[in-house]
Amino acid sequence: MADIRAICAIGLRGQLGLDGRLPWEGNKGRDYVADVARFFEVTRGHVLIAGPKTVASIPAFAYEDRTICEIRSSHHPEEVFAWFPDRVVYVGAGPPVWDVYAPYIRHWDINRLPYDGEADRWFDPAWLVATVDGD
């Protein structure tokens, strides 16, 4: 079975997204630049699964040293994980994906950024304790 993890950054109040992007996207502040670099370092050599919007935002260079897989709502999580046996799989996405995949995630890597502005997507603490039926 794959080792399922999640990696994300959130704002001070749990902000995740704004208009389909990261609310702080393009911010050149040290914390924001370091977060992007850390994301690519942590996921290097592993699998990154995400929905179409997230995959579309991944720069071309990232495909060189990690496996990136676009997932769809028609894919059951256990089916997706079976594609990558014995690999570390990072679920990089947003609320619609984490609503489905959270029960399988065994490690959450969450970086809190100093952002305190607008958002239309928020981190749901319930994801941290979600379990697969029967667990």
Stockholm file with secondary structure:
# STOCKHOLM 1.0

chainA/1-135         MADIRAICAIGLRGQLGLDGRLPWEGNKGRDYVADVARFFEVTRGHVLIAGPKTVASIPAFAYEDRTICEIRSSHHPEEVFAWFPDRVVYVGAGPPVWDVYAPYIRHWDINRLPYDGEADRWFDPAWLVATVDGD
#=GR chainA/1-135 SS CCEEEEEEEECTTCEEEBTTBCTTTTCCSHHHHHHHHHHHHHHTTSEEEECHHHHHTSCGGGGGSSEEEECCTTSCHHHHHHTSTTSEEEECCCHHHHHHHGGGCCEEEEEECSCCSCCSEECCGGGGGCCCTTC
#=GC SS_cons         CCEEEEEEEECTTCEEEBTTBCTTTTCCSHHHHHHHHHHHHHHTTSEEEECHHHHHTSCGGGGGSSEEEECCTTSCHHHHHHTSTTSEEEECCCHHHHHHHGGGCCEEEEEECSCCSCCSEECCGGGGGCCCTTC
//
